């Protein structure tokens, strides 16, 4: 398809993004080595680990909506119809157990605990896990292969939010998850949509391309095929993107004017949000969430 670079951190290296002719899955080829990838995950800077303590309007609203997710009022129903980037909250299960793979320092895990879930977290970053543990959360350091340490048929829900695209073997990951989910358990996956209009318009400058950290890039169709292959049944697909336009524009501006600028601020995100909201409503958002069960 095209060549890409690490535009988030401006680190050296060029990566080839290809599309499978038979199944349309998009991926990096060749896949970067673990040694190389480690250089592209500076944990003090990478967004998955560094921004959970930032307070802004979106985060405050999001936290409020999560707190009232299972008991919405007129206000929350009204706001949630406009703010669509609530991160993959599972259907309620009394005394339910949930595993958040890629939990970071436990920001969302803590919210789920307040909602009554018995929470478990898993993340590759030891410092993020340490922070989560200090918050009183049950989190472990490890990859998705660490799932083998948990009992089979144990979890009522398993969540991967902006995680599956980072995994070197998504098929194996889903197979392990299937063993750990209870019958009728819920799997939630949030991931960038490679078939979104923004991905087509911006190409290698698309914010959610995020090379080389995103090893695989899915569409609802390609992820659906992978889930079906792993014996999951899709229940619902939602679109919940925000920030893809300003994030992509800042890369284009840097390329054209050779000037580094940060457009991922609340003002610019809000400026472009109406357009992203419309794309979500049209089923063409930059990020989608799949709810699936066994």
C-alpha positions, -999 to +999 in steps of 0.1 A: +000+000+000+025+027+012+054+035+034+050+050+069+071+065+097+069+069+134+053+104+132+044+105+169+079+105+182+099+113+150+121+083+154+141+070+125+129+041+103+105+034+074+078+008+076+058-009+048+021-011+052+005-038+031-030-052+024-037-089+021-052-096-014-073-124-002-087-112+032-080-074+030-063-073+064-038-044+066-005-051+084+032-041+087+054-062+065+079-072+077+067-072+113+092-052+135+113-071+160+107-069+197+140-051+201+130-024+176+095-020+190+109-014+225+125+018+212+091+030+199+074+026+233+088+054+255+065+048+284+069+083+298+056+097+266+034+071+249-003+081+253-015+047+266+005+053+298+011+090+302-022+108+299-045+091+324-038+118+350-046+147+327-079+164+335-098+180+306-134+185+296-137+153+277-122+132+305-144+148+331-175+142+310-164+106+301-158+098+338-193+111+347-209+091+319-192+060+330-203+064+366-239+066+354-236+041+326-259+015+342-283+040+357-286+068+331-307+100+337-320+124+311-289+145+313-265+116+307-286+102+279-286+136+262-248+141+266-239+105+256-258+111+223-231+136+214-201+124+233-196+089+218-160+080+229-169+062+261-144+034+261-161+000+257-180-005+289-194-041+293-230-051+298-238-053+335-233-086+353-239-088+390-206-096+408-191-100+374-154-105+368-137-084+340-102-086+326-088-054+310-060-064+287-038-033+282-051-017+314-023+009+316-022+024+350-058+014+357-077+046+348-107+028+333-102-003+355-108+019+385-141+032+370-152-003+363-145-013+399-167+016+411-195+002+389-194-031+409-170-052+387-144-075+402-115-062+382-084-077+368-058-059+347-029-069+324-003-047+308+032-050+293+044-018+311+057-026+346+056+010+357+020+014+347+011-018+365+029-005+396+008+027+395-024+006+391-015-016+421-009+015+442-045+025+434-056-008+449-063-025+416-054-061+408-031-057+378-003-079+365+026-073+341+026-095+310+015-100+274-017-116+262+002-149+265+000-144+303-037-153+299-027-190+304-022-182+341-059-176+346-085-203+350-107-213+320-143-201+319-134-175+346-143-140+332-177-125+325-161-099+303-127-093+287-118-059+273-092-048+248-094-011+240-068+001+215-048-031+222-055-057+195-037-037+168-005-038+189-005-076+193+018-097+172-006-127+169-043-115+171-056-149+162-038-166+190-049-139+214-086-144+205-082-182+209-068-177+244-095-152+253-122-176+242-110-202+267-110-177+296-145-163+289-175-179+305-203-191+283-223-160+272-193-139+283-187-106+265-156-096+245-151-059+238-126-047+213-119-011+204-096-005+175-089+020+147-109+017+115-086+014+085-116+017+061-126+051+075-127+081+052-099+098+073-076+068+068-082+071+030-077+108+029-046+111+051-029+078+041+005+076+058-003+108+078-034+092+094-032+097+131-044+063+140-020+045+117+006+049+145+035+030+129+053+009+140+032+003+171+001-007+152+011-041+137-023-049+123-051-025+112-086-037+111-119-028+096-153-040+109-152-066+080-117-080+086-121-081+124-155-097+119-138-125+099-111-130+125-137-132+153-159-157+134-128-178+128-122-178+165-159-189+171-171-155+184-205-141+174-207-103+169-235-087+188-230-050+180-206-026+163-203+010+175-182+040+162-167+063+188-138+083+174-126+117+184-093+135+176-085+118+143-088+149+122-066+173+143-042+145+150-037+138+113-036+175+104-007+181+127+013+155+109+005+171+075+014+206+088+047+193+101+055+178+067+044+209+046+058+237+068+085+217+087+070+229+119+060+208+148+026+217+162+003+200+188-034+201+176-045+174+201-057+200+225-092+203+238-100+234+217-090+219+184-105+185+192-138+202+200-136+223+168-135+192+146-157+171+168-190+178+150-176+163+118-162+133+136-196+129+154-213+128+120-188+102+107-196+081+137-233+083+131-227+073+094-208+042+105-176+056+091-157+068+123-120+064+129-124+040+158-150+012+162-159-010+191-171-046+186-192-065+212-190-102+207-198-134+226-191-171+224 
